[in-house]
Amino acid sequence: MTKISPAASVSPDFNEIDARARASYQKIFSRPASLLVASGKQNGQTRPCYAGLTGALIANLSVTEVTDLPQIYANARQAGQNWNTLGFSKRKEVILKFVDELLRLREEILDLVQWENGKNRSSAYEELYDVVSNSLYYAKNAHRLLRSYKTAGAVPFLTRVQVNQIPKGVVSIISPWNYPLTLAFSDAVAALMAGNAVVLKPDSQTPFTALAIAALLERAGMPSYVFQVLNGSGAALGSAMIELGNYMMFTGSTAIGREIAAMSGKQLTGFSAELGGKNGMLVRADAPLERAIPAIAKACFASSGQLCISIERIYVHSQIWEDFVPAFTKYVDSMQVTADFAWDADMGPLISDKQVTKVLDHIADAVAKGATVLSGGKLVPQVSARAVRPTVLTGVTADMHVYREETFGPVVSLYKVDTDEQGIEFINDTPYGLNAAIWSGNVRLAQDLAKQIQAGSVNINDGYAATWGSVRAPLGGWKDSGMGYRHGVAGITKYTDSQTVATQRLVHIGAPDFVGQERWAKLLTKYLQGRRWFS
């Protein structure tokens, strides 16, 4: 029987939590949040938005109509041109002031993220840290990353070439509910610093964190219409966002990503995406278990497992299986699941009944087909109707849904392997290629093994935070896990078009009249032969 820690068994006071969250909400929004919804008419359609943490009604929020989008994008296009004209230094000033506001109101922002999403506070803080880190990186480095540069031309000394990076214009972003702060702005800040306007559509379950970003940007001096937030469903607004924008950044499921990619291709609109994952970890025989186990648990259960890059499959070397499994199970048994603002919680509830149903269905299907639940597998009704214990499974086989399908919840499956090669083969046996991890006492060997893993990011002696937090390096999914990259140089240049400007001096490129075509071709051939050996 799963043990529930004392802290997790205490029913939270939702009235007190809601009261605190509403006070934080008032500090963040100096004017009604509905006024920050792009063309959300006060007398138009509204929809109720509920708190993922407590289930309380946050507010009825105005809805953006698809008929509003042409004007929204026209406003964005004009505002973006002016924003680009301001130059890097002014854009940097606005983003740095935004960072100041975010840090000044950090506790209130964390309250809002938790209230909307339901995640535990330390996972919410990871979002804030990530947004600040990305904002500082791009604010301070965009001028260097996008600086025009000179390169060799067609004819030495006669052709001058300069390469410029020109902003796309209006970048459309569709962000998911699981990381409402990070995925709403960490992509947007790169687009903004590149000189674009941004039209953001957050998930309908978590619109207020995105609107809080808009409120803080407004205080920081962001010009009107440069950053606009839509409220509505992707089905209603997505097609028009692709048609009217100059680039689409999407984070979400692989199935929806394929549809958006097809529509973007038809429009010849730039597109990048982070999509689904079924991320694996190899625990080698020399892994330092005492240090590894808490970090491995975090890799599986951070943000209640509702994380694209969380670990759902662990391949443990047979030599340490008997040590690892009971130690890991004991640690997971001790994890605290709560629904409040306490910093010591390991997990919060899931965001919705739909997520709970999917997670429990995966567990039930696995058990019915012979899997064993070592820890968790149940609701914690004392905490919340959507609180699920972190769950550890063994005996998972290929006929079970949890074997290949992304659970996107607090469930991890353990598998025994006899060699590193076998573990890597299993990690790669998936259509996804988003994230992976290796735990080992031999870092150099682990680095070599990482090159054999078919994933865009591989963490050594960590689960996901090391690669995600390295904002100077590109991060993206392979195979069915995405297209393109965020972070680093690639994360900002994708929001620009490269322009080559070549200036020809003295003579045109071609045979002079007094030489003749054949003689000119012979001279060019000698030139090319010289380049073969000397350039």
N, C-alpha and C positions, 0 to 999 in steps of 0.2 A: 504494500500500500504506500502511495506517495505521501511523504511528510510535507506539511505546509508550515512554513516558518510563522512564528507568532505575529510578526509584523504584517504578513500577508493575510492572516486570518481575521484581521480586524476590519469591520465594515467602515469604509470611509464616510465622512460627513459631506455628502454632495452639496448640501445647501451652503456650507462654509466654502467649499471649493468654488462653486459658481459665483458666490459673492466676491471672493478674491479675484477671480478671473474677470468679472465685470469691471471691477475697479482698475485692473490693469488695462483692460480694453479702453476705458475712458481716458487713461493717461496717454495711450498710443494715438488715439484718434481725436484730434482737436476739433474735427467736424464729422458729421455722420459718415460712416463708411460707405453708405450707398452713393454719396456724392463722388466717391473715388472710382466707382464703376463706370467704365467708358460708355457713354451714351445710355446709361441705365436711367431711364426716365422715372422720376419719383411717382408719377401717376400711372406708370405702366405696370407690366407684369412683375410680380415678386415671387420669390420662393423661400421657404423656411430653411435655415441652416442650423444644424444641431451639433452639439459638442460631442466629439468622440470619447472624451474622458467620462462625462457624466450623463450624456444623453439630453441635457437641457437645451432649450431653444436659445441660440445665440442672438439671432435677429432674422427678420424677413428682409432679404436682400434683393434689390432690383436686378432684373435680368437684361442682359444685352441682347437685342434682337438682331437677327442676321441682316435685316434691312438697314441697321445702323452702321454696318461695317464699311461700306464705301466711304462714308464721311470720316469715320474713325481713321481709316488708312490714309485718306487724303490729308487729314490733320497731322498724322504721324510723318508723312513724307515731307511736308513743308517744315515741320518742326525739326526733323532729322537733318535736313539740309542746313538749317541755322545752327543746330547743335554741332555739326561737323565743322562749320566755319569758325566756331569758337576756339578750336584747337585743343591739343592735348592738355595743356596746362590748366585751362578752365574746366575741362571735363574731369581732370584729376582732382581739382579743388572741390567739385560737387561730390564726387564719390568719397573723398576723404571726410567731408562733413557728414555724409551719410553714415560712414563707419562710426564717427563720433556719436551720432544720434543712436545708432544701434547699440553701442556699448553703454551709453547713458541709460537707455531703457532696457538693458539686457534682461533684468528679472521679469519685467512686464512682457517682453517678447517671448521669453521662455514659458511664461504662464499661458500666453495665447497659443503657442505651438502645441503645448500639452493639451490644452482645453479642446482645441480643434481636432487633434490627431489621436490623443490618448496615450502617446508614448511616455516612457519614464524620463525624468528630468535630465539625467546625464546624456541620454541619446538626443534630447532637444538641444543640449548645450553643444554637442558635436556639430549640429547644424549651424548654430551661431558662429562657432569657431571657424567652420568652413567658409561661411559667407565673408567673414572679416578677412580671412587669409586670402581668398580669391580676389576680393576687392582691393586689398593692398597690393597684391602682386600685379594686377592689371593696371591699377591706377598709376603705379610707379614705374611700370615697364612698357606700357603700350607704345609710348613714343619711340622706344628702341626697337621693339618687336616689329613695328610697322613703318620704320624709317625707310624713306626712299634710298635706293642704293644704285651705284654705277657698276657696270660690268662691261666685259669685252664686247665689241661690236663686230659687224660683218667683216670690215676691213680695218686692220690696225691703224691707228692714228687718224683715219679718215671718218670713222663712224663712232659717234658717242651714243651710249645707251644708258638710259635711266629707267629703273623699275619702280613703279609706284603701287601702293596698296590703297585702293579706293573702296570706301564703305559700300555695302550692298544697297543700303537705303532703309528699308523697314524689315526688321527681323521678327518673324512670328515664333512664339514659344508656347508649346503645350506642355505643362508640367503636371506630375502626378500628386497624389495625396500623401504618399508615405514619407516624403521629406519636403514639407510645404515651404520651408524657408530656403534650404539649400538649392533645391531644384527649380525654385522660382527665380532665384537671383544669381547663382554662381555662373549660369550660362549667360544671363542677361547682362551682367557687368562687363563681360568681354565684348559683347556686341555694342554696348553703350560706349566703352572706351575706344572702340574702333571707329566711332562716329555715326553709328546707326541709331534710329529710333527703334523701340521695342513695343510690340503688342503681345501681351502675355495672357494666356487663358489657363488659370490654375484649375485643378480638379474641382468639381462642384461640391465635394465634401469638405474642402479646405480653402475657401476663398479668402478668409480674413487675414491670414498670414501674408498673402500676396498684396492685399490692400494695405496692410501695415507697412510693407516695403514702400508702396507708393506714397503713403503718408510721410514716411521718414525722408524719402527722396525730395518730396515737395518742401519740407522744412530745410533740407540741405541746399535748396536753390535750383533744383532740376526744372528747366523750362517746361511749360505746359505742353502736353501731347507727346513728349519725347518717350515717356514710359507710361503706357496705358494698360489697364487691367480689365479684361472681359469677365463677365459672369454668365455662364451658360454651359450647356453640354457640348462635348466635342462633336457629337453627331450633328448638332444644329449649326455649329460655327466653324468646324474644322475645314471643310472644303473651301469656304470663302476666305479663310485665313491663308490657305495655300495660294489661292487664285490672286489675292490682292497683295500679298507680301512678296518680298524678294528672296527670302530664305526661311526654311522651317527647321526648328530644333524641337525634337520630340523625345520625351522620356516616358516609357510605358511598356505595354505588352508587345510581343513580337507580332502577333496577329494584326493589331492596329497599326504597328509600324510598317508592315508590308503594304497596307492600304494607303497610308500616307506617302510612302515611297513611290508607289505607282502613280498617285495623283500628282506628286511633285515632278516625277519624270515626264508626265504628259504636259505639264506646264513649263518644263525645262527650268524649274525652280530649284535652287540649291537645297540640300536636305542632309541632316545628320540626326542620329538617334542613338540613345542607349535603350536597349530592349531587355528581354528576359534573361534569366540565368538559372542554371542548376549547378551551383559552384561546388567544387570538390577540394578536399584537403588531404595531403599525405602526411602522416605522422610516422617518421622514420624510427628505426630501432634505437637510434642514439638521441632521440628528442628528450630535452630536459623537462620531464613531466611536471615537476612541482611548479615550475614557472609557466609551463605551457597551458595547463588545464584551465585556469581562470581566463586566460586570453582566448583559448579555443571556445569556451562557453560564450564569451562576448561576441566572437565572430559568428556564432550561430544564432544568438538570441537578442542582440542589440536591436532596439526599435521593435521589440516583440517579433523579431524575425521578418518583419515587413521591410526588407531591404534588398534591393536588386543584387547587391554584391555579398550578401550573407552566405555563410557556408551551410549547405544542406546535406552534404555527403562527406564522411570522414573515413579514409582508408588507413587502418592502423596495422603496423607491422606485427606479424604473429609473435615475434620475440617479446613484445611488450604488451600484447593484448590483455593478458591476465592482470597486469598492473594498471593499464590505462582504463579499462572499462569500469571497474568498481570505483576508481578514484574520480573519474569523470561523472559517473552517475551520482556519487555522493555529493559532488559539488553542485550539480544541477538540482538535486533535491533541496539544497540549502538556499537556492535563489529566491529572492523576495519578489512577489508579484503584487503590486499595489495600484491604486487608482487615486493618486494624490500628487502633491508637488514636492514630496520628500526626495532628497538627494540620494538616499541609500537604497532606493528601489532598483532592482535589476531589470524589471519589465513592467510595462503597463498593459492595459487591455488592448485588444485588437480594435480597429477603427469602426467596424460595422458587423452586423449580424451575418452579412454575406461572407465576410472573411472568416468568421467563426465557423460557419457551416462548411466552407471549403477545407479548413484545417482539420476539423473533426471528421469529415468524410474521408480525407486522406488517411488519418489514423485508423478509423474503423475499417476501411478497405484493407489496409495492411494487416491488421489483427485478424480479420476474417480469413485471410489467405495464409496465415501462419506466422506473421511477425510477432515479436515480443516487445512489450513496452517496458523499458527499464526504469523510466522516470516520466512523470507527467501523464499526458494523454487525457486530461480531464479539465473541465471548467472549474473555476474558483468562484462560486456564486457569492461567497462572503465579500468578495472584492467588487465584482461587477458581473453582469450577465454576459459580458464579452471578454472576461479574463480567462485565459487558457494557460495552464501550467506549461513551462518549457518541457518539451518531450524528446526522449531519446529512444530510438528503435534499433533493434537488431533483427537479423533473420529476414531482411527485406530482399525480395526477389523481383525479377524482371516483369512479372505479371501484375505487380502492384502499382497503383497510380503514383505513389510517392517515389517510386524508383526513378522515373524519368521526368515526370511533370514537376514544374515549379510550384512548391507549396505556398511560398510567400507568407510564411508564418513560423511559429516557434517549434519547428520539428526538424530533427537531424537524424540521419541513419548512419549506423556504424557498420563497417565491413572489415574483415580480416584479410590481409594480403601477406604474401611470403617474400616478395621482393619489391624494390623500388620500381622496377620496370612494370610489374603487374599493377601497382598503384597508379602509375601515370597512364597506363593503358585504360584503366577504369575511369580516371578523371576525364580523359579525352573522349570517352564513349558517350557522347551527348551531342545533340545538334547545337548546343550553346557553347559560348566561349567568352564569358564575361570576366570572371574572377576565379582565382585558385590560390592555394597556399601550401607551403611545405614547412613542417617543423623538424628541425635537425640541429644536432650539435656541430655538424660539419657544414659551415656556411658556404665554403667554396664549392663543395659537392652539390649542395642544394641549389646554388646559382647555376651550375651546369644542368641539373635536372630541370630547372625552371624553363630552359630553352626548349625542352621537349614537350612542354604543356601548351595546348592550343587554347590560349586565353589571352586577352588583351592586357591583363594585369596579373602578376603573380607575387604574392607576399611571402617572404621568408621570415619565419618566427613571428608572424602576425597573421591576422585573418583578412582584414580589408583596409584598416585605417592607414597603414604605412603607404600604400600606393595612392589611396584617395587623397591623403593629406599632402602628397608631394605635388603641389600645384604647378611647379615648373616643368613637370613631365607630362606627356600626353596620356590620356586615360580613355579607353574605348573598348567596345566589345568586338570579338571576332565571330565568324559564322552567323548563327541566328541571333546573336546578342547585340547587333547594332551596326551602324555605319558612321565613320568619322570619329573624331576625338574631341574631348573637352580637356581643358587645362593646357598649360604650356603654350608654345608658339602656335601649335595646331589649333588650340582652342580659341584663338583670336583671329588668325589669318583666314579661317573658314568664313568669317563674316565680312570678308573683303574680296574684291576682284583684283587680280594682278594686271597691271597695265604697263606695257613696254613702250617707251618713247625713244625712238632712234633718230638722231640728227646726223645727216650726212654733210661733211665739209668738203669744199673745193670741187670735187667731181662726183658724178653719179656713179652708182654701182653698175658697171657694164663696160663693154669694150669701147675705148676711145676711138674716134673716127680714124685716127692715123695709125692704129695698130691692126685692126681687123679682128673678126671673131675667132678665127682659127689660132692666130698668134696669141690672142688674149687667153684662150682656153689653155694653151701650152704654158703660159706664164702662171695662170692660176693653179695648174697641176703641179708646177715646181713649188709654188707656195704651199700647197697642201702636203706635198712630200716633206717639206721643211717642218711643217707643223707636226707631222708624224713622229719626227725624231727630236724636236727641240721645244715642243710646247706641252 
